[in-house]
């Protein structure tokens, strides 16, 4: 600040001195001379201030004038009484100096006003001290006006909004007339640069500008129609004047009306009294009172009441539920034609484009596939009641819940050649004080999701068994209620059912939606994201099961068209994200019935669904049923086996699965820490690599090509992984199975780069010396094969050198057909003989 002031003092002096005016030269000499008397120095500064204030002076600069004046006053205050008298003799008059200061302040404002820059006026307001009320008011008004016009021309929402928030007190005090213009500019910028269909952004805009509710009514109502988060909207608008938001309130009403529930309608009427005579609300309330008690089901003596209500209540969901009950006995008797006739009798009341009616008609008209449920037998089922089946991806273990006199515990049973072994409780997870049930298991079989006393938790398999379970979400992100959940193969996302403020439609106990959450950098799960209106309805959408193909999602719903309280649906993932899905399709009359069909878990081969159901006169039991072919998932292949150390002990390692074409990581597989068993599930249509990774371990790997596969492939592969020290000490030769060359060429396929990058890093980190050894089969001459194997080994070596390895660390040798691993008589043997190995050297 002192340096700045010095520059401001010196530069104008030099400029004025160069103009040749004697007075300026004299003043400069006085300030420069060391023997200038103090009173003369003070007076020189005042004179310079006068000169720099004059527009006719070449050195005109109000800022400099103000600085000279302040310096002159500072020098004056240091004078002794004797020096003060001398200063007065020179012409120093305190009253005139104060008037000069006021003149400089006024001229400074004119100067920056003329420049037309808000930054200049802001500088003036900040640096010209003790401004009069009039000057500060005029300057502040000018600053606000200039800054607003600058931001308005840029039309940037964030900048305009920040201006409105930062200067709200000043706008209110000095320039209230600008507020309407500012609000319009903020809105114009918002709708130009922001996503005007995003409800959260619109709500923030309404929060910041509550008086602008009439302007925001139309965009909020449009956004709410597209993504009807009714409960969240009602919470946010609780303190708003609803008379300013008629279009938004109408959308809210439609979702209360659509339930058909009398209580929902009365609740709406109480919350929005100004609209009690709008939207035909009174008629809707009257019709809702006519609804038969659906908890009692349909009976012949209430036939007229059902018919009358369906006619008057359509297209509400309650009227649709009544129609489902009206045809339930025909559905149970498989009298499809009669059920269809009844649906068509009332279809017109729901409207020609009602998707629920269209779906119901389609299901009734479709031919049956003749599949029927089968009990899993007395080995698994008991007199206690079993439900919530969860099948491991390899199909070898079944988890389920057994209810013994109200005590719900988790059990498991392993498959044997003729069925299932007797179930065993998982004592590490079960308690006498709480209720436990399995919800899902990760594709690798080592993370179990479970329900524990109303909270979804997860547990990891360890060397000592299952770890203590921990809540899935931290308390601040936990939904009001969370149900069935499914973790993706890469462990980076989870799909789950929940009841929360972010559900589609109006709030009620049965309004449950499907959500996704992503794992964050700290390992915690991020906030739930609603999967949208393609899957979710204003009613019950729950029990998600993500098949190991990672593309096909099964869930249950009573909001889409179907037979009963809950029907099972299937949807397919669109693209590579987790929020876009195809329209759900009902699994049909062979799977769904008038009751609750939920909790279905599909085998990895996609042919069998496992679920629980009530045996007449009995408790729940475990069943299986075939999956209709049209609704099966993408074929999935498996690679299973054990991952062990050279000692035979299970390896503390991880299998990383990559898409070889894109390089994208698609799965992380944890072997069983007690046995080393692992299971990799791979959808057909791609080429994959899988690589062992672990502290101090050699990253041995392999690949599987499913690009041309049309069915499932089951590969068995036991992997023995050495440590780096073991490989070096024993001079092991290990195959580079994820190194690929073009046919009859030494050109390296780009899909090989991850394998070679890992090897290069390994060689450098551990200061290894290795030999790249190329081998071929016996197809072609020995000389040709030896040359080809040498070129391939050289190409691999050259790549490693490019990645930072030194020539002394890497040798390359081509052995041709000299060292076969298998008999070249078979195609399989020849494939194993065509290889590149890494050999460790001391």
QUIQUI-V304780 format. One line per field, one symbol per residue. ss: DSSP state (@ for helix, = for strand, . for the rest). A space follows every 10 residues. Layout:
# QUIQUI-V304780
ss = ???
This chain:
# QUIQUI-V304780
ss = .@@@@@@@@@ @@@@@@@@.. .@@@@@@@@@ @@.....@@@ @@@@@@@@@@ @@@....... .@@@@@@@@@ @@@@@@@... @@@@@@@@@@ ...@@@@@@@ @@@@@@@@@@ @@@@@..@@@ @@@@@@@... ..@@@@@@@@ @@@@@@@@@@ @@@@..@@@@ @@@@@@.@@@ @@@@.@@@@@ @@@@@@@@@@ @@@.....@@ @@@@@@@@.@ @@@@@@@@@@ @@@@@@...@ @@@@@@.... .@@@.@@@@@ @@@@@@@@@. .@@@@@@@@@ @.@@@..... @@@@@@@@@. ...@@@...@ @@@@@@@@@@ @@@...@@@@ @@@@@@@@@@ @@...@@@@@ @@@@@@@@@@ ....@@@@@@ @@@@@..... ...==..... .....===== =.....==== ====..==== ======..== ...==..... .....===== =.....==== ==..====== ==..==...= =...@@@... =======... ..=======. .......... .========. ....=...== .........= ======.... .======... .....===== ===....... =...==.... .....=.... ==.....=== ====.....= ======..@@ @....===== ====.....= ...======. ....====== ......==== ===...==== ===...=... =====..... ...===..== ..=@@@@@@@ ..===..... =......=.@ @@@@@@@@@@ @@@@@...== =====..... .@@@@@@@@@ @@@@@@@@@@ @@.......= ====...... ......@@@@ @@@.====== =.
